[in-house]
Structures are given as C-alpha cells and as structure tokens.
C-alpha cells in the first residue's frame, strides 16, 4: 500500500477538525493542533481535500504536469476531461493535448464500450451458472473497492472480476506505440489525466491490477489552466494545418456519459441495475448489501464522488455545469455502439477482459493493520466510553468518542485529551491542593 493518498501542509493546517469529521474510514487525528494521517486507513477518497478551508491538504500524485523527456508521451484521457470545457468538441480537447506536447492522446471511450459488453456478457453467464453472488458491484471506482476491502471484506466476492477500462488500455497501447516508434515498451510513458486523488504516482498503488500500469497520474485541475489556453487557440486554427500525430476521436457520447452517476449502466442492456453516488450514500448501500438486501439486483454502479466522476476532488469546473456539458454531448452524438459484438465476444472468450487479480485478493492488500483488540481491551473501551460526554465533538482529535476510547487503549491518545477527563484531573488536583493547605 502506498504511504498515503493525501498529504498535509503543517504551516496551513489550523487543527479545525473538519477533515477528521469528513473521513469515512477515521484515518485522521488532530495532534498538537495539526492533522495527522493514519496511513493504513486512508482509501484516497479526497473528502478531506473537499472540506479543508485552508487548502492544507493535497493529493500525493504528480503535480509537475508534462515532464521533459525523451520518451514517447501518451495522455490517457478520461472522458471527464471533456465535461470541463462547455461548448468545446472532444476532438478539440484531444488536439490541444497533442499541441501541449503529448505525442499521443488516447480517448478511453472505445475501451469503455468494450467494458460494457464484457459486463453484459458476464451477467448473462452468471444468470445461468450463479457462480458470483448478486448484486455484482462495479470495479470502476477504486475508492469503493478499497472501502469494501477495508471495512466490508465479506463483500469482495461481489466485485466484478473484470479489468477496468484504464487497465484495458494499458494492456495493449504501450506495445502498439512501442512497435510504431520502434522503441522498447519502457520508452513509452503513459500519463493518466484523472479527477481522482486515489491515482498515485509511478505505479505506487495498493491495487495489484495497477502495479504495471499508468505513470504518472495528473489531476485534471492541475492541467486545466494550460489546456484551456491551448483549447482556445485550437478552436481558431485551420484543422488542415494542425500538426497532430495521433488522436482518438469519439463519434458518440458513451464516453462522456460515464462522467455522470448512472452513465456506466445507462449504456448497458441490464434491467436490474442501480447507480449510487456520494460517499455517504455509497456507505449506506454497502451496509444494506451486507445485510442481505438487493439480492434481486444484478449490478450496482457505485461512485464515491457526488454526481459521479464529474464531482471528483480534482476537477476544475462546477459539477452541475459539467453535467450540463455532458448532456449536450449526449444529445449531439447519441449513444450508438460502434464495435462489432462478434469481435468483443472473441476477446471475452479468450479471457482478455478478466483481471489476473481476484477481488478477494484485496483482503490482504488493503486491510486494517491495527493491533487486534482483546476482550479486556473491549472492556476498557466500554468503560472509557461510559465516562466520556458522548458528544462526538472531535475536540480530543478523534472523530468520535468510541474512536477516542479505542485510541487510548491502543496507546495513540491520552485520557486527558478529552476535555472531561482533563477537567476531572484538574478538579482532583485542586482538591489535593486544598487539603494540603489545610
């Protein structure tokens, strides 16, 4: 597992506890009026980035943008990028990336359509074989997968065992470009333009599927200012004179549709499917699945960000404006398919879509490495909890009173970090002083 997905700038942190309250896995504490990360509990959701009023939290990923290198540079373009440019055609965005210095700009939309076919095929077979429990859970959002592995490992078998579209790109494009330029595959550098802080730098990832993959990742918001300038310049150019070398155009809106919650399942022939977005809602529905609900549902598209990936922490424009942009692209291009099912079926039967890593393997890759609590530890926790105010005020630096009690038992905190115990100690000290003076 990487050291962390986010980093804190101490000089900006005021210890306000907003990040402590927002973290879904309780991975942040306040110590000496500064935020401290329990790295083994971080899932890279970026909720702390959203709520920090001081801008003291940033993703641990490449913020250098496009590097000067002798290697062949390839931009793997998430369709979320198109939603950042209202009134601009996707081909103009791709050409602008080429003009910025990328040797190639590869659109993910083609691979998204391939993935949709694979999901339909898997569900069709599972209806007959019943080898995987319902509902199947989309593997697309890495934050959701980590959340399940960390907090609900019993549901790992529900995660669809298919490669994500990004992994489908990586499995072929590096070899194709290396052959085109007559260079080794190591001389092809793939950049992933992403709205998600869970994409860390240079393959340093807890996801075994990604370890050979895209490096480095660049936040959409980091590349946006310069790309916007290039987009404006490109729109004024004569396309016949434009010196692009390799572009991947999208004749339909299946790709941009994925930017929104529900976009993944909207293009599939699945009747019993749900789309859930926003981390708090996702957590509720995962708990419901663990309780045995939704067994009559075949597929659930989970997205940790509100409104889907257009609400990612590293996007550049308002998520509702981005949604409007996507809706216009859908109206303009339509949602027709462009890949022959016969070709996709051959690839599916050859196992090309399947990940070499089983979802259950994440149980060891992503786990709570905290010391297991004994029965005596639990008794101490319950006693401490009974003595706390129970306000979950986070003044102690923990997100709630129970977590504070656990931290005390584990040795991460002191009883006097809670104001009630500190006041009690102060009163006892005053009583002792009074008796001494008498």
ABEGO torsion letter per residue (X at the ends): XBABABBBBAAABAGAGAAAAABAAGABBBBGGBBBBBAAABAGAGAAAAABAAGABBBBBBAAEBBBBABBBBBBBBAAAAAABBGBBAAAAAAAAAAAGBABBBBAAAAAAAAAAAAAAAAAAAAAAGABBOBBBBAABAAAAAAAAAABAAAAAABBABBBAAAAAAAAAAAAAAAAAGBBAAABBBBBBBABAABBBGGBBABAAAAABBOBBBBAAAAAAAAAAAAAAAAABBAAABBBABBBBBABAAAAAAABBGAAAAABBBABBBBBBEAAAAAAAAAAAAAGBGAABABBBBBABBGEAAABAABABBAAAAAAAAAAAAAAAEABBABBAAAAAAAAAAGAABBABBAAAAAAABBBABBBBBAAAAAAAAAAAAABAGAGAGAAGBABAAAAAAAAAAGABBAAABAAAAAAAAAAAAAAAAAAAX
